[in-house]
Amino acid sequence: MNYEDLMLKYARENDIEEYIELLQAMMMQESGGQGNDPMQSSECEFNTQFEKKPNAINNPEYSIQVGIQYFAKCLKQANVTSIKDEKGIFLALQSYNYGIGYIKYVEQTDKQYTYQNAIAFSQKCKKEYNVSVYGDSKYVYHVLRYYTDTSLVDDWLELYR
């Protein structure tokens, strides 16, 4: 909550003001609002001031600026129409964690976010990049734990039944 004014400033700049509570939930998942890179946006394409490695950003305001700009791009790429567009929101959220490549993957496979294609994408990337972990396949769930609009949470849980 200490960053609410900054988050609102950059959300307005990126025309995603209606997503402020979701952005706050994302920050809680990313860092609990702690540290100098609270949006964990060091590896983001919009980070032009610091190395592109985890926690390289050492300026919380810059992290917020970059993270919100990137989430705005995720929303646009996922064709999200409003905060009530649950399927689009889920796709944009998972893309914030995995990168925009996940949206392209979904367009070629299931055409929408599913927990199953989030797992499949992570498996594909682990093999492709020869790493043991690639992102958080439960990122949507982990973010929504902190989100106050329970309708999105209920809809997300339906995906697991």
N, C-alpha and C positions, 0 to 999 in steps of 0.2 A: 504494500500500500504506500510505502515511502516514495515509490516511483510513479504513482498514479498521474501526477501532473505532466511528467515527461512523457509517459506512455500516451496520454491523451493528446499532447502536442504532436507527436509523430503519427499517431493514428489519424488525426485530422489532416496532416500533411499528405498522407497516403490515401485519404478518403475511405478509411475503414473504422471510423469512430464507433459504429455500432458493435464492433467486435472487441471493445475494450475489456470486458470481463473475460472473454476467451483469451485475450492476450495476457491478462493477469494470471489466468490459470496456466498458460504455457510457461510463463516465467517461474511460477511455483514449481512446475515439473522440471524445468531446466536447471534451476539453481536455488530454489527457495527464496529468490530475491537477494541472495548473498553473492559476494565476490565482485570482481571488476568486470565480469562478462555475464551479467544476469540473464541475458537471453541466449547465452551460449552460441553466439553468432560469429565467432572467429573464423569458422570455415566457410562462411557464406560468401557468395559471389560479390555482394555489395561491400564487403570489407576490403577497403583499399589502403587502410592506414597501418594495419598490423599483419603479422604472419598469419597464414591460413592453417593454423594448427589449434587444437583445443586450448581454450583459455588464454589465447594470445592477446586478446583485447584487454587493456588495462584501464578502460574508461567506461564506467557504467552507462553514461548517457549515449556514448557512441554505440555500445552494444545494443541498447534499446532502439536507437535510430536504425541501425542495420537490420536487426531482427524484425522490426515492424515493417520495414521496407520489403524484406524478403517474404514475410507472411502475406503482405498485400499481393506480391507476385504469385504466391501459391494460390491465393483465393481467385485471382484472375485466371490463372492457367487451369484451375479446376472448374471454371465457369460457375462459381458460387453466385447465387442470385440474391441471397439475404442470409441473415443469421438463422433463419428457420429452414434453410436448405441443408438438412442434416447430412445427406449423402455427400454433397459437395464439401461441407465443412470437414467431414471425416477424411476425405481425400486430401484436402488442403493441409490439415493437421499432420497427417502421416507424411506428406511431402515436405513439410517443414523439417521433419526429423530425417527423412531419407534423401531429400533433394528432389528437384523437379523431374528427374529421370523416372521417379516412381509414377508420376502422372502419365508420362508417355507409355510406361509399361502397362498401366491399367487401361489406357485407351486401346492397346493392342490385345488385351486379354478379356477381362470380365466387364469392361466398360464402366465400372464403378468400384469404389472402395469396398473391400471385404477383408476381414481379418485373415482369411486364408491367402489372399493374394499379397497381403503385407508380409506374411511369413515366407511365401514363395519368392518374393522380391529380395528379401533379406538373404535367403539361401542362395539365390542366383548371384548376388553381389559378393557374398562370402567366397564363393568359388572363383568368381571373376577377378577379385582383388586379392585372393589368397590370404584372407583374414579369418579369424575365429569368430568375430562379432561384427555385424553390420547393422547399426541403428537399433531401434527399439520397436519390435513388431507390435507391441501393445501400447504404443505412444498415445493413440487416441484415448484409450481407457485411462492411461496414467494422467493425461491432461484433464480429462473430464471429472476425475476425482475432486479436482479443485474448482470446478465450474458450478455456479449457483443455479443455472437453469436446468432443473432436473429432467425436463422433457428430452433434451439432447442425451443425457445420460441414460434415460430409459430406452430411447431409440437405439443407442449404441449397444446396450445390453441385449436387445432383441437379436442383434447380429450373432450372438453366441449361443442362442437357443436352438 
